[in-house]
């Protein structure tokens, strides 16, 4: 596991594409509508966030292939696990736990008093986060008009 430099952000695209496929398959609310913006825009926002120091990203790799990553953000006393993705082919290897342990420790060291993670409705990753002590805080209801 290593921290990703802002110049390497492009390496995350395959993970984002697999996440989109997963969300489109399991979401109870927006099947077929994810992502809302092009991957290039998301990657550019990651690059800017890492370069500015707002975010940190670590990756797990096999040779030069990214198998998963975690992106954290800190804003004052609030920490956020913005993304935590492990490719299907690498699940069950413990990488998700490694990434989550890094995220929690990094955010604690950053002085946060609360950590947030958002999960798409229908995603079974909720159970993974609950094992770490996360609990549902709110249900956000949206309507497209």
Secondary structure, DSSP 8 states (H G I E B T S, - for coil): -EE--GGGGGGGHHHHHHHHHHHHHH-SS-TT---SS-HHHHHHHHHHHHHHTSEEEEEEEETTEEEEEEEEEEETTEEEEEEEEE-GGGTTSSHHHHHHHHHHHHHHHTT-SEEEE---TT-THHHHHHHTT------------
